[in-house]
Amino acid sequence: MKTTKLYLMLFLALGIIGCEKDFLDVPPTNQFEDPGYWTSEENVETFAYGFYPAYFVGYGSSYTWGDYFSGEVLNDDFAPSAPAQFPKVAPASGGGWSFAWVRKANIFIDRIDLVDMDEEATAHWTGIGRFFRALEYHDLVSRFGDVPWYGEEIAEDDIDNLYRPRDPRGFVMDKVLEDMQYAAEHVRENVENEQQMVDRSVVLAFMSRIFLFEGTWQKYNEGDTQRAAKYLEAAKWAANEVIESGQFSLGDYRSVFNSLSLAGNPEVILYREYEEGVLTHALNSYNNKEPQTGPSKDALDVYLAEDGLPIELSPLYEGDHGVEELFANRDGRMSETFVPYELRVNQTSSRYSTSGVAVHKFLNEEIADDPIGSSNLNPTDAPIIRYGEVLINYAEAAAELATLGGPAFTQADLDKSINVLRSRPEVDLPDLQVVGDMPAVNGQTYDDPDRDPDVPAIIWEIRRERRVELMMEGFRNDDLRRWGKYHYVDTIENYPINMGAWIDKEVLQAQYPDANLTAIHLADAEGNRLPATATQGYIVPASSPEVQRIFDDPRVYLSPLPLDQIKLYADQGVNLEQNPGW
């Protein structure tokens, strides 16, 4: 049996340049073309490892990292001093328009039939290939919308197929659903290296993620309620399969993100292993000794009070004029995600946060002062997909499906999903209830005064739970896109995302006499900029009008196709139509 160390080395060797799939033009496929390679199941397994670093990036490697923490900043969770901007022009080349990984998956699927394996093994590995093809097509469709579907390997001289026009998004995602359904039926439930190899639970977890995205995209962006219902049903089914399997449970929230080893963690469905001197990253360091982009006031305010009510409704909320008040009587995940005992304001700390509130969700304090806790030497393991996400996927899919003629959303749905999340020892919030079509706590219905009126109250609370549970894990940008809510990231319209902690400059100056606090801009609770002489107010990280992020064109929901591809297709007599507005 392979050891974990061998698996780690294979993972590293096959992914030495593959941690950022988007930047690869052609994956290394030709070295396995020779039929002599396809002689054993072990060789098939080794080929499959080549997909892992491309799709399971985790915390990345060295100084690069995936979507965790500030790997995805175009959202309303962060309060940067220079907000990430929407793209303005179509790229000349690149931009992610590549089907190299589709080709690699198709080669894998095709070559499996050459291997002398029993029927079960052939079906399992075919399911693995179709799973990775589904992941790639989900990425392509999420980015570009309509894309050509390639269900088999295309010869290099097959011009008609190489320059095939784009297929409709719905057609492609129906094919993705077929791939995922096949994988869910045939991929093994038990594999050699549990939590580090794709098994049926991994397939189902990703299936719940992909079709929650696509179902809500179809509902809110395409208006295709029939297809939306089909995809949401798939997401709900897949999540429920994971839940009903009884294989996973929730433990300590923060240990999922800052552990030196995730082996055996009951919440982790798949993780990427790191090891000192072999494969390391820098994410622990950015939660330790470096300046960081901090959370927005908008993100901080979303955490409920410990009585389960929004802060504007709860008598337990003590306000935010000081770090003790800010964190008092709140959802326990807030102090698990953000530093609850001090503010780190620019000029007062070398590891300051742009908003004054620092993130420590990914910090392992045991190694914080060791060499491996700094620089790019961090060996903490990275969750790839976890049970907590599957639970919230189930809740949202079930609630959205109910709005499209599916089964009614019930208390039983909440009890098997969101209320499991709330029962963690360090969270310990009252159960969320549904009374009619309204959220409730202890039998009393409520309606958050800050609720977007376009969003039903119970779905608003599910989206809140999702944002809190998955905070800083790289989901928020995609969530806003699929809901059609990109205007939330407009720093003018949604001013709390350009606000941070409330501070008193005079108090800080007394604590840090050498600090130059004059450059820190402040605003009042309504987002109005205060004069430079003001000493109390909320930090405004992006103070210059020129750096504000404005949402004014829905074309940004899809990425533009690169111009060189449009010309290349045109040279072959094919009109590769650009995405609307670009």
N, C-alpha and C positions, 0 to 999 in steps of 0.2 A: 504493500500500500504506500502511496506517496505520502511523504511527510509534509507538514505545513511549510517547513523551510524550503523544500523543493518547489512547492507551489509558488511561494513568494519569489523565488529566483526566476522561475518561468515567467511569472507575471511581469517582473522587471525586465527580463531579457526581451520579451516579445513587445513590450511597450516602451522601450527606451526613448523612442521619439513619438510615441502615440498618445501621450497624456492629453493633448488638446486636439481632438479629432478634427475640429473645424479647420485647422491650419494644414492638414495633410491633403495633398493633391491626389496621390495614388498610394494606397496601402500595399505592403509587400505581399503580393499574391503569387508571383511567378515562381518563387522558389519551391512551391509545393505542387506545381503543375504536373510534374512527371508521374505517370501512373504507378511507378514503382514505389512512390510514397504511400499511396492509399492501400496499405496492406494489412493494417491492424487497427483495432479500436483505440489503442493507445496513441497512434499517430493522429487519428481523427480528433481525439481529445486535445492533443498538443496544438493542432491547428485552431481549435476553438478558443484556446487561451489568447490567441492574437486579437480577438475582439474585446477582451476584458478592459485593457487600459483605455481603449477608445470610448467606451460607454460607461465605465465605472471609474470615473476620474477620482472621486473622493476628495481628498485634500490636495490632489495634484502631487507634484514632486519638486524638490529644490525650492526655488522662489516663485514657482507658478502654482496656482491652485484653481480649483473648480469654482462652482457657484456658491459654496459656503462662505458666510460672512460677507466681505465686500467684493466677492467675485461677481456679484450681480447687483449693481448699484442704481439702475434705472427703475426706481420704485419709490414708494412713499414711506419705507421703513427707515431710510437713511437721511441724515441731514448733513450733506457734504458742503464744504466751502466753495466748491466749483461743481455744481450738479452735472451729472452725465446728460448729454443732449441727445435728442432724437436725430437720426441720420438725415442729412439734407439732400444728398445727391446719390445717384446710383454709382456703385463702384465700377472702376474700369475693368477689374478682373477679380477673381476670387469670390468672396462674399458667401462661401458655403455651398455654391451651386456645383456640386460634384456627386457623381454616382459610383465612385470608386468602392465605397463600402457596400453598396448594393451588389456590385459585381463580385466582391469578395464573398458575400453571403451566398450568392447564387452559385459560385464555384464550389463552395463548401457543400451546399445542398446537392448539387449535381454529382460530386465525386463520392459522396457517401455510398452511392449504389455500387461503386467499384469494390467496396470493402467486403470481405467475407465475414459478415456478422449475422447473428440471428435476427429475427424480425423485430424483437423488442428493442435491441440496440440500434438497429437502423432507424426505427421510428423515433427513438429518443434523440439521436443526433440530428435527424432531420428536423425535429422540433426545436432543437437548439439553434440550428441555422435559420429557421423561419422566425424564431424569436428575435434574433439579432437583425434580420432583414426588417422586421416590424419596427424595432427601435429606430433604425435608420430612416425608414420612411416616415415615421412619426416626426422625427426631427426635421426632415425636409418639408413635410406638409405644414408643420407648425410655422416654419420660417417663410415658405414661399407660397403656400396654398396649392394650386394646381401644379403637379409635376408628372413627368412620364413614368408609367409603371413598367418596371422590368421584372418579370417573374422567372426569368431564366438567363443564363449567361449569354451575352451578345458577342458574336465574333467581331474582331477588330476591323474587318472589311465589310461588315454588314451596315452599310451607310444608312439604309432606310430605317433601321431600328435604332442606330446610334443617334440619329437626329430626329427621333420621334417627337411629334408635338406633345404638349402637356395634356395629361389626362385630368378630368375633373377631380377635384378634391374628394368628393364623396365616393367616387369609384375607387380611388386609391385607398382610402381609409376602410372601405369594405374589404379590400384585399388584405389590409393590415389586420382587420378583425378575423378574417379567415386564418391568417398565419398564427395569431395569438390563440385562437380556439384550438387549432391543431396542436400547438405547443402545450396548452393546458391539458390536453387529452393524453399526450404521449411522452412528455418530458418526465423523467423519473421523480418520484417523491423523495427518494433517498439517494444521496451521492456520497462520494468518498470524503470530500472535505466540506462538511456542512457549514453554511454561512459564508463560504468562499467560492463555491461553484454554483452555477445556475441549476436549480431544481424546480419542481412544480410550484413551490411557494413563491420563488422569485418571479417566475412567469406570471403568476396570478397577481402579485403585488404590482408589477409594472403594468399589467393589463388594467388594473383599477386606476392607475395614474393616467395612462394614455387615453382611456375612453371617458374618464371624467373630463379631461381637457377637451377632447373632441366633441363630446356630447354637449357641453356648455358652449363651446365655440359655435356649433351648429345652431344652437338655440339663440344665442345673443348676437352673433355676427352674420350668420347666413339666413336665419329665419326658417330653417328646415326642421320643423318640429318632429316630423316622422323619423328622420335619420337621427336627430338628437335623442329621441326616446330609445331608439335601438342601441345607441352607443352607451347611454346612461344605464340601461338595463345590463349591458355587458360589464360596465364598471362596478355596478352594485353586486352583480353575481360573483365577479372575481374577488372583490373584497370580502364578501360573505363566505366564500370558500376558505379564505385564509382564516377568518374569524372562527368558523365552525370546525376547522381542523384541530383547534386546541393546542397547537404547537407553540404559540407565542403568548407572552404576557408582558406587562409593563413593570419596570423597576425604577430605579433612581433616574430622573430625567437627565441630569447633566452628565452622568457617567456614560451615556450613549455617545457623547461628543468629545470627551476629554480623557478617555482611558488609554493606557498603554497597551491593553489587550481587550478586544471585544469578543474573544472566543467564549462561547457559552452565554453571552448576554441574552436574556430571554426575549428582548424586544427586537434584536437585530436579525433581519432576514438575510441580508447580504452585507458584507463589509470588505474594505480594502485593508490589508495588513501592511503595517510599516515596521521596520526594524532598524535600529541604530547601526549606522555604517553600511547599510544595504540599500534601503529605500526610505527616504525621509522627506519632510515638507517644512513649510515655514508658518503654518497657520497658528500654531501655538504661540509663536513669537509675536505675531501681530495682535494677539490678545494679552501680551505680556509687557514688552519693553518698548514698543513702538507707538508713535502717534497713530490714531485711528479715526476713521469716519464713524461717528456715533449715531445712535438712534434719534429719530425725529420725535418731537413732542407728540405728533400724531400717532406714532407707534407706541409711545409710552402710555398715552391716554386710553388705548384700546384695551389694556388689561383691566379686568373686572376687580371690584372690591371683593374681599373674602366672603361676603354674604351672597355673591353671585350676581350682583347688580352692577350696571354701568356706573362709573364714578359720579356722573351727574345726578344719579338717582339714589346712591347709597349714603346713608347716614354715617357709615364707617369711614368714608373718604376724608382724609385729613388735609388735603390740598397738596401743593407741590413746591411750597416756598422753603426748600431745604431737602436734603437727601433723605433724612429720617421721615419727614412727612410724605415724600414722594412714594416711598416703598412701604409705608405702614398699611397694614390691613389689605394687602393686594394678593391677587393670584400668585401662588408660590413660584410659578414659572418666571415671573418678572425678576425676582432676585436670583434665580438660577441662570438667567440669560444676561443680566446687567449687574455691574458692581453696585451693591446696595449700601455700602458703608462710607463712600466718599465720592465727591465730584472731582473730575480731572479736567480742569479748565486750562486752556492755552495760557502760557506764561507762568502757570503754577505747577506744572508737571511736565516732565520730558516725555511721558507717555499719555499726553492729553488726548481727549476726544473732542471732535469738532463741536459736539453738542453739550459737552460737559459730563455726559453720562457714558461710561465705558462698557464695552461688551467683554464678558469673560466666560461666555458659554463654552468656548472651545479651549479654555486654559486649564492645563493640568498644573496645579500649584506645587505638587511634589517635585516637579522637575523645573520649576520656573527659574530657579537660581543656578541650575546646572548648565553646562555647555549645551546639552541637548534640548534645553528649554529655550534656546536663543537661535538666532540666525535661521539657517535652513536645515537644521539638524534634528527637527522634531520627529519623534517616532510614534506619536499617538495614532491609534487606528481611526479610520474614517467609516462611518456608516454610509452605505450606498442606498439602501432602502430599508425602512423599519416599520414595525407594527403600528406605531403611533400614527404614521401617515395613512396606512391602510384604514384605520378606524375612522379618520376624518374624511377619507375618500368615500367610505361607505355612507356616512351621514349626509354628505353633500349630494352624492348621486341619488340616494333615496329621496331626499327632499326635492331635488330638481325634477326627478322622474314623476313625482306626485303632481307637479304642476302641468305635466304633459299627458295626463290621462292614466298614469300608472297607479300602483297601489297607494293608498293614503299613507302619509307620513305619520308614524305613530310613536307613542312613548317607548314601545319596544325597540324601535329603530334607534332612539336616543340612548336607551339603556345599554345597548350592545356596542355603542360607538363613543359618542362624546362623553357620556357619563363614566365610561371606563377610563378615559383620559383624565377626567376630573377626580378620579379616586386615587391617583398616585398620592403617596403619603405627603410629599412636599407641596402638592397642589391642594388637595382636600377642599375643593369647592362644592357647594351644594349642587345636587343634580339639576340639570336643565330639564324643564318640563315643557310639553306642548299642550296648550289648552285652546281648543278650537284651532285657529291658525296663528296663535300668538305664543311667544315664549313666556315661561313662568318660572319662578323659584318659590318653593314652599307653597305652591298653590296660588300664588299671586302673579297675575300677568303683568308685563311691563313692556314698554316701547322706548328704546334708546332715543333720546332727543337728537343725537347726532346721526341717526340712521339716514342713509340715502333713501329718499322716498320712492325711488324706482325699485328698491329691493324689498321683498316681503320680510316682515319682522323676523320670522323664524329662520329664514335663509340668511338674513343679516347676522344673526347670532352664530350660525354655523360658520359663516365666513370669518367672523371674529375669532372663533375657536381655532380655525385653520391658521389664521395669521399668527396667533399667539403660539400655538403648538409648533409651527414650522418656522418661527422667527429666525431670520438670518441663515436659512438653509437653502436659499436660492429659488424659491417658488413664487415669490410675490410678483415679479414681472410677468411671468406667464399667467398667473391668476388674473391680473388686471387686464391682460390682453384677451383672455378667453371670455371674461365677463363684459368686455366692451367698456372698461372703466379706466382707460389710459388718462383721462382728464384728472384723475386723482393725483397724478405726479406733477401737475402744473404747480410750480412754486408760487405763483401769484394767486391763482384760484384757490388752492389748498394751502394757505399760508402756514398752518402748523407743521408742515413738513420742512419748512425753513426756520424752525424754532427748536431750541433745545431746553436745557435746564434753566430754571429761575435762579439768578444769583444776586448777591449784594456785593458790589465791587468794593465798598468800604471795608466790609468784613474780610474779604479776600486780601485786600491790600495790607490789612493789619497782620494777616497770617503770613503773607509773602511780600515783605517790604520791597524786594527788588523786582517784583513783577510789574511789567508795563501793560496795564489793563485798558489803556485808552483806545486800543485798536479793536476791542471787543464791542460789537454793536448789540444793542438791546431793543426789544419790542415789548409792548404791553400784551395782555392776554388776548386781545382781539387782533394781534399781528401788526399793529401800528408801530412804525419805527419811532423810537424815542430819541431825543436830542443827545448829542455826544456828552453832555454834562450829566445825563441820567446815571444814577448809581444802582438802581434796582430794575430788574426786568428779565426777560427771557433771552438767552443767547440767540443771535441771528447769525448762523454760520456763513451763508452766502449773502453778503451785504451789498454787493455791487449790482446795479440794475442790469448790467451787460451780461451777467452770468446766470440770470434766471432761466429756468426751463419752462417753455411755453408749449402747451399742446394745442395746435391749431389746424391739424391736418390728419384725418383718419387713415391716410395712406400708410402711416407708420405701423399699423397693425400687421402688415406684411412687409417683408424685406424686398428690396429691389433686386432684380436679376442683374448680374454683371454685364456690362456693355459688350465685352469681347465675345461672350457666348451668344448674344443676340446676333452679332455680325457673323460669327462662325456658322450658326444655323442658317442665316440668310444666304451665305455662300453656297449652301447645299440646297437652296430653294425652299427652305422651311421658315415660316414666320414664327419665331419664338416670342410670343406676345409678352410685353412688359407688364408688371403688376400695375393696377390702377393708380393713377396719380404720379407715377415716377417717369 
